[in-house]
Amino acid sequence: MLTHIHPKLPMIDKAATKAFYLNLLGFRVISDYGDYLLLEKDHIEIHFFEFKTLDPKENYGQVYIRTNDIDQVYRTFLDNKVPIHPNGPLQTKPWGQREFSLLDPSSNLLTFGQKV
């Protein structure tokens, strides 16, 4: 039986990744060990592995994060000055999701969504 999924994303700079997720997105550290970082917020957990030679323009790391209050999450991120992806402002999509997207310091795409 499957119970959870914990995506693993590349990070170029651990300090920058940690600062972004903690200070801007409100995550907390579960574990910070060597070239590996585990973060959590509410009911989600994201793992990061160091990839110093990653070209951000060639990073296709993506995560879709569901929420039950997309408007509040969006407002909080705007209040924290989180840069929203220019092609991903908050909007209702034809597939029945209200969502927005942003890029982390390693250019991993984070999309936040809620069913309409």
N, C-alpha and C positions, 0 to 999 in steps of 0.2 A: 504494500500500500504506500502510495506517495503522500507525503504530508507537507513539505515545504520546498521552495526553490530559493537558492542563494546565488545570484549571478556573480561571476568573477569577471572583473573588468581590468584592463591594463591601466597603469599609472606611470607617467613619465617622472614625476617629482612627488615623492611621498608627502613632503611638508606642504606643498601647494594643494594637493588633493585633500589632505587632512584639514587644512585651514578652510577650504571651500565648503566641504561637507559639514564641518562642525560649526563654523561661524556664520555661514550664509544659509545653509539648508536645515540646520538644527539637529544633525545626527550626533551620536556619541560613539566613542571608541569602545569596542568589545575587546579587541586585541591589536597590538602594534608590535610585530615581531619581525625583525630583519627587513626583508624586502616584501613583506606581506602585511596587509592592513584590513581589519574587519570593522565595519561600522554598522550601526543600526539606528532606526528611528521608528517609533510606534511598533508596527508588526512586520517591518521589512529589515532585511540584512543584506548588505552588499560587501563582497570581498574584492580586494584590489591586489594585484601582483605587479611588482616593479618591472617596467619595460622602458629603460632609459633611452634606447635607440628608436623608439616608436616615433614615426613621423605623424604628427597630429592630423595632417591632411589625408593620411591613409588609414586612420583609425575608424573602423566600422562598428565599434562597441556600442550596443544599444540596450536599453532597458525600458520596459513599459511598467509604470507604477500606478496601480489603481488607488483611488481615494474615495471617500464618501462625502467630501466637501471640497470640490475642486476650486470653487470661488475663494474660499478661505486660504487654501494653499497658495493660490496665485497671488492674492493680496499680500500674504505674509512674505512671499519671495520678492514681490515688488518693493515692499517696505524695507526689506533687507538689501535692496539694490542688486538683486540677482539678475544678471543679464539674460533676458528671454531670447531664444533663438529668433532671428529676424523672420524666418519662415514658419515660426511656430507659436504665434500669439494664441491666447485663449479663444477658442471658437468651438462651435458644435459641428461635428463632422457628419457626413452623409451615412456613415456606418453606425450611428447611434451613440457616439461618445462625445463628451465635451472634454477637450484636452488642450495642453500646451506643451512646449518642449524647450529644453535648454541644453547647453554644452558645458561639461565640467572642464577643468584645466587640461585634461589629456584629450579633449574632444570626444569623450563618450557622450552619446545622445541620451538624455533622460526625457522621456515623455510621461507626463502625468495625465491620468484620465479618469473620468467618471461616466457611467452609463446614464443616458438621459431617459 
